[in-house]
Amino acid sequence: MATGSKLTGGAFLFEETNTADLFIPEEFTEEQLMISNSVKEFMLKEVHGLGIEKVASLDAEKDKALVMEIFKKASDLGFCGVSVDEQYGGMGLDFNTSLLFTENLSLGFSFATTIGCQTSIGSLPIVWYGTEEQKTKYLPGIASGEKGCSYCLTEPGSGSDANSAKSRAVLNAEGTHYILNGQKMWITNGGFAEVFTVFAKIENDEKLSAFIVEKNFGGISLGKEEKKMGIKASSTVQVFFNNVPIPKENLLGERGKGFNMALNILNSGRIKIAAGGMGGMKYGLERVIQYTTERIQFGKPIAEFGAMKLKVGTIASTAFAIESGVYRVGAEVDKKHAELLKAGSGGNDAKINSMREYAIECAILKVIGSEAVCNTADEAIQMFGGMGYSQETGVEMAYRDARITKIYEGTNEINRMLSLAEFYKRAFATKELKISKAGKTVPLAILQNFNPFKSGSLAREFMFVNNLKSLFLIITGAAGAKLKEKLVDQQEIVMNLADILAMAFMAESALLRVKKLSENPTTDKAALAIKTKMAQVYLYDALDTARKAANNAIDSFSGGLTKWLLKRLVRTLLGTYSINPMNLRREVADHIADKKGYYF
């Protein structure tokens, strides 16, 4: 595949990534790691220090004072301003460092949701879309934590279909204020927020607009704190707007562009869910290793049994792939931002468009990251046995807290379909993706098992990654040719295709990281060997996932000779990957046990 120099989201399907241009987590600077460690130390002291049973029973309503006390301490350290530019009192972190911040924020359990909302969907609408006057007025208070903020999009009748919202704003007779009426639900931080970003339609508009609404404008009332399955310490309420007067100058961005704004903000939230999920997985491994090395059964620690090593090896390998993908994309967002600024783009536009560029990858990472952290919590309970089901250990809390990640920032079903829809749009409508390149590489992949990395220890692995890409393009093309515009309505097939696309990106991210490390003569050889094994384990599982998804899709739309040919291609391109998964997982698990967690 040709080497591409332009930073284009989704281009990983057609273009070889030059490892010289690739960012890997091993390249974080001492300053970035100091920020990361400060977050970790804070969470261990202020949240874990309460004791696991207290943390597990924290409630946003009855423990509001304690939650706000922790929030204040976090604000004093500047945590609320990670996404806000320094000129407005924030830390002005680049995007990749903010992802590192988010990874360690996950150690705060439910409290992570509170800070996460403040620094992401709560403040980013103003950071990205605000005028200079709006930023000057609101961002200093948000960055200092003096003003809690929240994001009001969902309504009782509009969730994934956000543009069907009923909230309305009508300009008053004097032309000075919009009068807002409506209802929002599932509003994180809503119980204490002073500033709300509210999405509503102006008069008879078909599309949403956005407003900055202050609580002290009047006409705002709150429902009771929701009684939720998890993230119980996080405030979640309904917010009611009854003739709320909003100054005309508080319209955020352009009229009728609120839906696009919401999507762009959610792209950022999606990759941050993956970062937080990865942090949760690493902490879960720590807890599991601590327990399983101390728990003796049949005369030895249960960590020594193959069934435990299977779970630990799989979790660690998945965390490695997610870590590789998250920071690969985070660095690309920062590079794209710099590129746009250099080309003369305005500050707001550069932030918006650099994030939008990687909508496909953000959707993929959200799905994979959320499902992986949920699986980790489930497996942790299994490894803890009966103690995992007890509130005493806190593992059941992790299970409850993790589950929401597959729902918010767009359900995983929506994100699967979004990744494919965005691919189609860029490949066929806007022509941003040069799909014509695929016409040259796919036949080679079929005939020769095409591999851009001609030799080396990872040649076979990269062959399979490129075969995944080719298979995705072939089946997508065949499905499109057969179903045409009806394909979009066959959600099962669309989600199958999205899973193949995701496996290609995730496996490639893990392998590119290992390849770059192998090219550096200073890389620790023992650490490299374990990382290579984790990438191989992930690829082994990714191929299984892709085979199943491919066969499901083919069986769902094709028949006769076409079906036979496509299934033959699946067997050819995703044939036997001859590794010993049991031995590799055991070696990874032994390393994790020796290090007492995911430490590299």
C-alpha positions as CSV (number, residue, x, y, z in Angstrom):
1,M,0.0,0.0,0.0
2,A,1.3,3.5,-0.8
3,T,2.8,5.6,1.8
4,G,0.5,8.6,2.6
5,S,1.7,11.9,3.9
6,K,-1.6,13.7,4.4
7,L,-3.3,13.3,7.7
8,T,-6.6,11.8,6.8
9,G,-9.0,9.9,9.1
10,G,-9.9,6.5,7.8
11,A,-6.9,6.4,5.4
12,F,-5.4,3.5,7.4
13,L,-7.4,1.3,5.1
14,F,-5.4,2.3,2.0
15,E,-2.2,3.8,3.1
16,E,0.8,2.4,4.9
17,T,1.6,4.2,8.2
18,N,5.3,5.1,8.4
19,T,6.5,4.2,11.9
20,A,8.6,7.4,11.9
21,D,5.3,9.4,11.9
22,L,3.6,7.1,14.4
23,F,3.3,8.1,18.1
24,I,3.5,5.3,20.7
25,P,2.9,5.6,24.4
26,E,6.6,4.9,25.2
27,E,7.2,8.4,23.7
28,F,5.4,10.4,26.3
29,T,7.6,13.1,27.9
30,E,8.5,13.3,31.5
31,E,6.3,16.4,31.8
32,Q,3.3,14.5,30.4
33,L,3.9,11.6,32.7
34,M,4.2,14.0,35.7
35,I,0.7,15.3,34.9
36,S,-0.5,11.7,34.6
37,N,1.0,10.7,37.9
38,S,-0.4,13.7,39.7
39,V,-3.9,12.6,38.6
40,K,-3.2,9.1,39.8
41,E,-1.9,10.2,43.1
42,F,-4.9,12.5,43.7
43,M,-7.4,9.7,43.0
44,L,-5.5,7.2,45.2
45,K,-5.4,9.7,48.1
46,E,-8.7,11.5,47.9
47,V,-11.0,8.8,46.5
48,H,-9.4,5.4,47.4
49,G,-8.4,7.0,50.7
50,L,-12.1,7.0,51.7
51,G,-12.0,3.2,51.8
52,I,-13.5,0.9,49.2
53,E,-16.8,0.3,51.0
54,K,-17.3,4.1,51.4
55,V,-16.6,4.7,47.8
56,A,-18.9,1.8,46.8
57,S,-21.8,3.4,48.7
58,L,-21.2,7.0,47.7
59,D,-24.4,8.6,46.5
60,A,-24.7,11.9,44.6
61,E,-27.7,13.0,46.7
62,K,-26.9,12.0,50.3
63,D,-23.1,12.5,49.9
64,K,-23.2,15.6,47.8
65,A,-21.1,17.7,50.2
66,L,-18.3,15.1,50.2
67,V,-18.4,14.8,46.4
68,M,-18.2,18.6,46.0
69,E,-15.4,18.7,48.5
70,I,-13.3,16.3,46.3
71,F,-14.4,18.3,43.3
72,K,-13.0,21.5,44.9
73,K,-9.7,19.8,45.7
74,A,-9.4,18.6,42.1
75,S,-10.2,22.1,40.9
76,D,-7.5,23.6,43.1
77,L,-5.0,21.4,41.3
78,G,-6.2,22.7,37.9
79,F,-7.9,19.5,36.9
80,C,-11.0,21.2,35.7
81,G,-9.1,23.3,33.2
82,V,-7.3,20.6,31.2
83,S,-9.2,21.4,28.0
84,V,-9.2,25.2,28.5
85,D,-6.5,27.4,27.0
86,E,-4.1,29.1,29.4
87,Q,-5.3,32.6,28.5
88,Y,-8.7,31.7,30.1
89,G,-7.1,30.1,33.2
90,G,-6.8,26.5,32.0
91,M,-3.9,24.1,31.6
92,G,-4.2,24.2,27.8
93,L,-3.1,20.6,27.4
94,D,-2.7,19.1,23.9
95,F,-5.3,16.5,23.1
96,N,-3.1,13.4,23.6
97,T,-2.0,14.6,27.0
98,S,-5.7,15.1,27.9
99,L,-6.3,11.4,26.9
100,L,-3.4,10.4,29.3
101,F,-5.2,12.6,32.0
102,T,-8.5,10.7,31.2
103,E,-6.8,7.3,31.5
104,N,-5.7,8.0,35.1
105,L,-8.9,9.9,35.9
106,S,-10.6,6.5,35.7
107,L,-9.1,5.6,39.1
108,G,-11.6,7.9,40.6
109,F,-14.5,5.5,40.0
110,S,-17.8,7.4,39.9
111,F,-16.0,10.7,40.6
112,A,-14.2,10.3,37.3
113,T,-17.5,11.0,35.6
114,T,-17.9,14.3,37.4
115,I,-14.5,15.6,36.4
116,G,-14.7,14.0,33.0
117,C,-17.9,15.8,32.2
118,Q,-16.5,19.1,33.4
119,T,-13.4,18.8,31.2
120,S,-15.0,17.2,28.1
121,I,-18.6,17.6,27.0
122,G,-19.4,20.2,29.7
123,S,-16.7,22.7,28.6
124,L,-15.7,21.8,25.1
125,P,-18.8,23.4,23.4
126,I,-17.6,26.8,24.6
127,V,-13.9,26.0,24.1
128,W,-14.5,25.0,20.4
129,Y,-17.5,27.1,19.4
130,G,-17.5,30.1,21.7
131,T,-16.9,33.7,20.7
132,E,-14.1,35.5,22.3
133,E,-16.6,37.3,24.6
134,Q,-18.2,34.0,25.6
135,K,-14.9,32.3,26.3
136,T,-13.7,35.3,28.4
137,K,-17.0,35.3,30.4
138,Y,-17.4,31.6,31.1
139,L,-14.2,29.6,30.7
140,P,-12.2,31.1,33.7
141,G,-15.0,30.0,36.1
142,I,-15.2,26.6,34.5
143,A,-11.5,26.1,34.5
144,S,-11.2,27.0,38.2
145,G,-14.1,24.7,39.1
146,E,-16.1,27.7,40.5
147,K,-18.8,27.0,38.0
148,G,-19.8,23.4,37.3
149,C,-20.9,22.8,33.8
150,S,-23.0,20.2,31.9
151,Y,-24.2,19.2,28.5
152,C,-28.0,19.1,27.8
153,L,-28.8,17.1,24.7
154,T,-30.9,14.0,25.5
155,E,-34.7,14.3,26.0
156,P,-37.3,11.7,27.0
157,G,-38.3,11.3,23.3
158,S,-34.9,11.8,21.7
159,G,-31.8,9.9,22.5
160,S,-29.7,8.6,19.6
161,D,-32.1,10.5,17.3
162,A,-31.0,13.8,18.9
163,N,-32.4,16.0,16.1
164,S,-35.9,15.1,17.0
165,A,-35.6,17.1,20.2
166,K,-38.7,19.1,21.2
167,S,-37.1,21.9,23.3
168,R,-37.8,25.2,21.7
169,A,-36.4,28.7,21.9
170,V,-38.3,31.7,20.6
171,L,-36.9,35.2,20.2
172,N,-38.9,37.7,22.3
173,A,-40.7,40.7,20.8
174,E,-37.8,43.1,21.8
175,G,-35.3,40.8,20.0
176,T,-33.0,40.7,23.0
177,H,-33.6,37.3,24.5
178,Y,-34.5,33.7,23.4
179,I,-37.2,32.2,25.6
180,L,-36.5,28.6,26.2
181,N,-38.9,25.8,27.1
182,G,-38.2,22.1,27.2
183,Q,-36.9,19.2,29.2
184,K,-33.6,17.3,29.2
185,M,-32.7,14.1,30.9
186,W,-29.6,12.1,31.9
187,I,-27.8,15.3,32.5
188,T,-24.4,14.6,34.1
189,N,-23.4,17.2,36.7
190,G,-26.8,18.7,36.4
191,G,-27.4,18.7,40.1
192,F,-24.7,21.3,40.8
193,A,-24.0,22.9,37.4
194,E,-24.1,26.7,37.0
195,V,-23.6,26.6,33.3
196,F,-25.5,24.4,30.8
197,T,-24.9,23.9,27.1
198,V,-28.5,23.4,25.9
199,F,-29.5,22.1,22.5
200,A,-32.9,23.3,21.2
201,K,-34.6,24.3,18.0
202,I,-35.2,28.0,17.4
203,E,-38.8,28.7,16.5
204,N,-39.8,26.4,13.6
205,D,-36.3,25.4,12.6
206,E,-35.8,21.7,11.7
207,K,-32.3,21.5,13.1
208,L,-30.9,22.1,16.5
209,S,-29.1,25.2,17.8
210,A,-27.0,25.5,21.0
211,F,-27.2,28.0,23.8
212,I,-25.1,28.8,26.9
213,V,-27.6,28.9,29.7
214,E,-26.8,30.1,33.3
215,K,-28.7,28.7,36.2
216,N,-29.3,32.1,37.5
217,F,-31.2,33.2,34.4
218,G,-34.3,31.8,36.2
219,G,-36.9,29.3,35.0
220,I,-34.7,26.3,35.6
221,S,-35.8,23.5,37.9
222,L,-34.2,20.1,38.5
223,G,-35.6,16.6,39.0
224,K,-34.4,14.3,41.8
225,E,-31.0,12.6,41.5
226,E,-31.5,9.5,39.3
227,K,-31.2,6.1,41.1
228,K,-28.8,4.4,38.8
229,M,-27.2,1.0,38.4
230,G,-23.7,2.5,38.6
231,I,-21.8,5.7,38.7
232,K,-23.9,6.5,41.8
233,A,-21.7,9.3,43.1
234,S,-22.1,11.2,39.8
235,S,-24.9,13.7,39.7
236,T,-27.5,12.8,37.0
237,V,-30.8,14.7,36.9
238,Q,-33.6,15.9,34.6
239,V,-33.5,19.6,33.9
240,F,-36.6,21.5,33.1
241,F,-36.6,24.9,31.3
242,N,-39.7,27.0,31.8
243,N,-39.7,30.4,29.9
244,V,-35.9,30.7,30.5
245,P,-34.7,34.1,29.2
246,I,-31.4,33.6,27.3
247,P,-29.5,36.7,26.1
248,K,-29.3,36.7,22.3
249,E,-25.6,36.8,22.5
250,N,-25.6,33.4,24.3
251,L,-26.4,31.6,21.1
252,L,-23.4,29.2,20.7
253,G,-22.0,28.8,17.2
254,E,-24.3,29.2,14.2
255,R,-28.1,28.9,14.2
256,G,-29.2,25.4,13.1
257,K,-25.7,23.9,13.5
258,G,-26.3,22.4,16.9
259,F,-26.5,18.8,15.7
260,N,-23.2,19.0,14.0
261,M,-21.7,20.6,17.1
262,A,-23.1,17.8,19.2
263,L,-21.6,15.1,17.0
264,N,-18.2,16.8,17.0
265,I,-18.2,17.1,20.8
266,L,-19.2,13.4,21.1
267,N,-16.2,12.4,18.9
268,S,-13.9,13.7,21.6
269,G,-16.0,12.0,24.3
270,R,-15.9,8.7,22.5
271,I,-12.1,8.4,22.4
272,K,-12.0,9.5,26.0
273,I,-14.3,6.6,27.0
274,A,-11.7,4.3,25.4
275,A,-8.9,6.0,27.3
276,G,-10.8,5.8,30.6
277,G,-11.8,2.2,29.9
278,M,-8.2,1.3,29.3
279,G,-7.3,2.9,32.6
280,G,-10.0,0.8,34.3
281,M,-8.6,-2.3,32.7
282,K,-5.1,-1.6,34.0
283,Y,-6.4,-1.0,37.5
284,G,-8.6,-4.2,37.2
285,L,-5.5,-6.2,36.4
286,E,-3.7,-4.8,39.5
287,R,-6.6,-5.9,41.7
288,V,-6.9,-9.3,40.1
289,I,-3.2,-10.0,40.4
290,Q,-3.2,-9.0,44.0
291,Y,-6.1,-11.3,44.8
292,T,-5.3,-14.3,42.7
293,T,-1.7,-14.5,44.0
294,E,-2.9,-14.5,47.6
295,R,-5.9,-16.8,47.1
296,I,-4.7,-20.4,47.7
297,Q,-6.7,-23.3,46.4
298,F,-5.6,-26.9,45.9
299,G,-2.3,-26.0,47.5
300,K,-1.2,-23.1,45.3
301,P,-2.2,-19.5,44.3
302,I,-5.1,-19.5,41.8
303,A,-3.0,-17.1,39.6
304,E,-1.0,-20.2,38.6
305,F,-3.9,-22.0,37.0
306,G,-4.3,-21.9,33.3
307,A,-7.9,-20.7,33.5
308,M,-6.8,-17.5,35.3
309,K,-3.9,-17.0,33.0
310,L,-6.2,-17.2,30.0
311,K,-8.3,-14.3,31.4
312,V,-5.3,-12.1,32.5
313,G,-3.4,-12.7,29.2
314,T,-6.5,-11.7,27.2
315,I,-7.3,-8.6,29.2
316,A,-3.7,-7.4,29.1
317,S,-3.4,-8.0,25.3
318,T,-6.6,-6.1,24.7
319,A,-5.5,-3.2,26.9
320,F,-2.3,-3.1,24.9
321,A,-4.1,-2.8,21.6
322,I,-6.5,-0.1,23.0
323,E,-3.6,1.9,24.5
324,S,-1.8,1.7,21.1
325,G,-4.9,2.9,19.2
326,V,-5.9,5.6,21.6
327,Y,-2.6,7.4,21.7
328,R,-2.0,6.8,18.0
329,V,-5.2,8.7,17.2
330,G,-4.7,11.3,19.9
331,A,-1.3,12.3,18.4
332,E,-2.9,12.5,14.9
333,V,-5.5,14.9,16.3
334,D,-2.8,17.1,17.6
335,K,-0.8,16.9,14.3
336,K,-3.9,17.7,12.3
337,H,-4.6,20.7,14.6
338,A,-1.1,22.1,14.1
339,E,-1.4,21.5,10.3
340,L,-4.7,23.4,10.1
341,L,-3.4,26.3,12.2
342,K,-0.3,26.5,9.9
343,A,-2.6,26.6,6.9
344,G,-4.4,29.6,8.4
345,S,-7.4,28.0,10.0
346,G,-8.9,29.9,12.9
347,G,-8.4,28.5,16.4
348,N,-11.9,27.3,16.9
349,D,-12.1,25.7,13.4
350,A,-8.8,24.0,13.8
351,K,-9.9,22.3,17.1
352,I,-13.3,21.3,15.6
353,N,-11.9,19.9,12.3
354,S,-8.9,18.1,13.8
355,M,-11.3,16.2,16.0
356,R,-13.8,15.6,13.2
357,E,-11.1,14.2,11.0
358,Y,-10.9,11.1,13.1
359,A,-14.6,10.4,13.6
360,I,-14.2,6.8,12.2
361,E,-11.3,5.9,14.6
362,C,-13.0,7.5,17.6
363,A,-16.2,5.5,17.0
364,I,-14.1,2.3,16.7
365,L,-12.2,3.0,19.9
366,K,-15.3,3.8,21.8
367,V,-16.9,0.5,20.9
368,I,-13.7,-1.6,21.6
369,G,-12.7,0.3,24.7
370,S,-16.2,0.2,26.4
371,E,-16.8,-3.5,25.6
372,A,-13.3,-4.4,26.8
373,V,-13.6,-2.6,30.2
374,C,-17.0,-4.2,30.7
375,N,-15.5,-7.6,30.0
376,T,-12.7,-6.9,32.3
377,A,-15.1,-6.1,35.2
378,D,-17.0,-9.2,34.5
379,E,-13.9,-11.4,34.4
380,A,-12.6,-9.7,37.6
381,I,-15.8,-10.8,39.4
382,Q,-15.3,-14.3,38.1
383,M,-11.7,-14.4,39.3
384,F,-12.6,-13.1,42.7
385,G,-15.4,-15.6,42.9
386,G,-17.9,-15.0,45.7
387,M,-15.8,-12.1,47.0
388,G,-16.2,-10.4,43.7
389,Y,-20.0,-10.4,44.2
390,S,-19.5,-8.8,47.7
391,Q,-19.5,-5.1,48.1
392,E,-16.6,-5.5,50.4
393,T,-14.0,-5.8,47.6
394,G,-15.4,-3.1,45.3
395,V,-15.3,-5.3,42.2
396,E,-19.0,-5.4,41.9
397,M,-19.0,-1.6,41.8
398,A,-16.6,-1.7,38.9
399,Y,-19.0,-4.0,37.1
400,R,-21.9,-1.6,37.6
401,D,-19.9,1.5,36.8
402,A,-18.4,0.1,33.6
403,R,-21.7,-0.8,32.0
404,I,-22.8,2.7,31.2
405,T,-19.8,3.1,28.9
406,K,-21.5,1.0,26.2
407,I,-24.5,3.4,26.3
408,Y,-23.4,7.0,26.6
409,E,-21.7,9.1,23.9
410,G,-23.8,7.1,21.5
411,T,-24.7,3.4,22.1
412,N,-22.2,0.9,20.7
413,E,-24.7,-0.1,18.1
414,I,-24.9,3.5,16.9
415,N,-21.1,3.9,16.9
416,R,-20.7,0.7,14.9
417,M,-23.1,2.0,12.3
418,L,-21.5,5.5,12.5
419,S,-18.0,4.2,11.7
420,L,-19.3,2.6,8.5
421,A,-21.6,5.5,7.6
422,E,-18.7,7.9,8.0
423,F,-16.5,5.6,5.8
424,Y,-19.1,5.6,3.0
425,K,-19.6,9.3,3.2
426,R,-15.9,10.0,2.9
427,A,-15.2,7.4,0.3
428,F,-18.2,8.1,-2.1
429,A,-19.8,11.4,-1.2
430,T,-17.0,13.9,-0.2
431,K,-14.2,11.8,-1.8
432,E,-11.9,12.6,1.1
433,L,-10.8,8.9,1.1
434,K,-9.2,7.9,-2.2
435,I,-10.9,4.5,-2.4
436,S,-9.5,4.1,-6.0
437,K,-6.3,3.1,-4.2
438,A,-8.1,0.0,-2.9
439,G,-8.7,-1.2,-6.5
440,K,-4.9,-1.6,-6.9
441,T,-4.2,-3.3,-3.5
442,V,-7.1,-5.6,-3.1
443,P,-6.4,-7.9,-6.1
444,L,-2.8,-8.2,-5.0
445,A,-3.9,-9.2,-1.5
446,I,-6.0,-11.9,-3.0
447,L,-3.5,-13.3,-5.4
448,Q,-0.3,-12.8,-3.3
449,N,-1.4,-12.2,0.3
450,F,0.0,-8.7,-0.3
451,N,2.2,-7.4,2.5
452,P,3.9,-4.0,2.6
453,F,6.4,-5.2,5.2
454,K,8.3,-7.6,2.9
455,S,10.4,-9.2,5.6
456,G,11.0,-9.3,9.3
457,S,9.5,-11.0,12.4
458,L,6.1,-9.3,11.9
459,A,5.7,-9.9,8.2
460,R,3.1,-12.6,8.6
461,E,1.1,-10.5,11.1
462,F,1.0,-7.4,8.8
463,M,-0.1,-9.7,6.0
464,F,-3.1,-10.7,8.1
465,V,-3.8,-7.0,8.9
466,N,-3.8,-6.0,5.3
467,N,-6.0,-9.0,4.5
468,L,-8.5,-7.8,7.0
469,K,-8.6,-4.5,5.2
470,S,-9.0,-6.1,1.8
471,L,-11.7,-8.4,3.1
472,F,-13.6,-5.4,4.6
473,L,-13.4,-3.6,1.2
474,I,-14.5,-6.7,-0.8
475,I,-17.5,-7.6,1.4
476,T,-18.5,-4.0,1.7
477,G,-18.4,-3.6,-2.0
478,A,-20.3,-6.8,-2.6
479,A,-23.0,-5.9,-0.1
480,G,-23.3,-2.4,-1.6
481,A,-23.6,-3.8,-5.1
482,K,-26.4,-6.3,-4.0
483,L,-28.4,-4.1,-1.6
484,K,-27.5,-0.6,-2.9
485,E,-29.3,2.1,-0.8
486,K,-31.1,-0.7,1.2
487,L,-27.8,-1.6,2.9
488,V,-28.2,1.2,5.4
489,D,-31.4,-0.5,6.7
490,Q,-29.7,-3.9,7.2
491,Q,-28.2,-2.9,10.5
492,E,-27.0,-6.5,11.3
493,I,-24.8,-6.5,8.1
494,V,-23.6,-3.0,8.8
495,M,-22.5,-3.9,12.3
496,N,-20.7,-7.0,11.0
497,L,-18.8,-4.9,8.5
498,A,-18.0,-2.4,11.2
499,D,-16.5,-5.2,13.3
500,I,-14.1,-6.2,10.5
501,L,-13.1,-2.6,10.0
502,A,-12.5,-2.2,13.8
503,M,-10.3,-5.4,14.0
504,A,-8.1,-4.1,11.1
505,F,-7.5,-0.8,12.9
506,M,-7.0,-2.2,16.3
507,A,-4.7,-5.0,15.3
508,E,-2.7,-2.7,13.1
509,S,-2.2,-0.2,15.9
510,A,-0.8,-2.9,18.3
511,L,1.5,-4.2,15.6
512,L,2.8,-0.8,14.4
513,R,3.7,0.0,18.0
514,V,5.7,-3.2,18.3
515,K,7.4,-2.6,14.9
516,K,8.4,0.9,15.9
517,L,9.9,-0.3,19.2
518,S,11.8,-3.1,17.4
519,E,13.4,-0.5,15.1
520,N,14.8,1.4,18.2
521,P,18.1,-0.2,19.3
522,T,17.6,1.2,22.9
523,T,14.3,-0.8,23.4
524,D,14.4,-3.2,26.2
525,K,14.4,-6.6,24.6
526,A,12.5,-8.4,27.3
527,A,9.7,-5.8,27.3
528,L,9.6,-5.9,23.5
529,A,9.2,-9.7,23.6
530,I,6.1,-9.4,25.9
531,K,4.6,-6.6,23.9
532,T,5.0,-8.6,20.7
533,K,3.2,-11.5,22.3
534,M,0.4,-9.2,23.4
535,A,0.0,-7.9,19.8
536,Q,0.0,-11.5,18.5
537,V,-2.7,-12.6,21.0
538,Y,-4.8,-9.6,20.0
539,L,-4.4,-10.4,16.3
540,Y,-5.3,-14.0,16.9
541,D,-8.6,-13.0,18.6
542,A,-9.2,-10.2,16.1
543,L,-9.1,-12.7,13.2
544,D,-11.6,-14.9,15.0
545,T,-13.9,-11.9,15.4
546,A,-13.5,-10.9,11.8
547,R,-14.1,-14.4,10.5
548,K,-17.4,-14.6,12.4
549,A,-18.5,-11.2,11.3
550,A,-17.6,-11.8,7.7
551,N,-19.4,-15.1,7.5
552,N,-22.5,-13.6,9.2
553,A,-22.5,-10.7,6.7
554,I,-22.1,-13.0,3.7
555,D,-24.8,-15.4,4.8
556,S,-27.1,-12.4,5.3
557,F,-27.0,-10.9,1.8
558,S,-25.6,-13.3,-0.7
559,G,-26.3,-16.7,-2.3
560,G,-25.1,-19.0,-5.1
561,L,-21.8,-18.5,-6.7
562,T,-21.3,-15.1,-5.0
563,K,-21.6,-16.6,-1.6
564,W,-19.2,-19.4,-2.4
565,L,-16.6,-17.0,-3.8
566,L,-16.9,-14.7,-0.8
567,K,-16.6,-17.5,1.7
568,R,-13.6,-18.8,-0.2
569,L,-12.0,-15.4,0.2
570,V,-12.6,-15.4,3.9
571,R,-10.8,-18.7,4.2
572,T,-8.0,-17.5,1.9
573,L,-7.4,-14.1,3.5
574,L,-8.1,-15.0,7.1
575,G,-6.6,-18.5,7.0
576,T,-4.8,-20.2,9.9
577,Y,-2.6,-17.9,12.0
578,S,-0.3,-20.5,13.5
579,I,0.7,-19.4,17.0
580,N,0.2,-21.2,20.3
581,P,-2.4,-18.9,22.0
582,M,-2.3,-20.8,25.3
583,N,1.5,-20.4,25.7
584,L,1.5,-16.7,24.6
585,R,-1.3,-15.8,27.0
586,R,0.4,-17.7,29.8
587,E,3.7,-15.8,29.2
588,V,1.8,-12.5,29.2
589,A,0.0,-13.4,32.4
590,D,3.2,-14.4,34.1
591,H,4.7,-11.1,33.2
592,I,1.7,-9.2,34.6
593,A,1.8,-11.2,37.8
594,D,5.6,-10.6,38.2
595,K,5.1,-6.9,37.7
596,K,2.0,-6.9,39.9
597,G,0.0,-5.2,37.2
598,Y,0.1,-3.7,33.7
599,Y,3.5,-1.9,34.0
600,F,5.8,-1.4,31.0
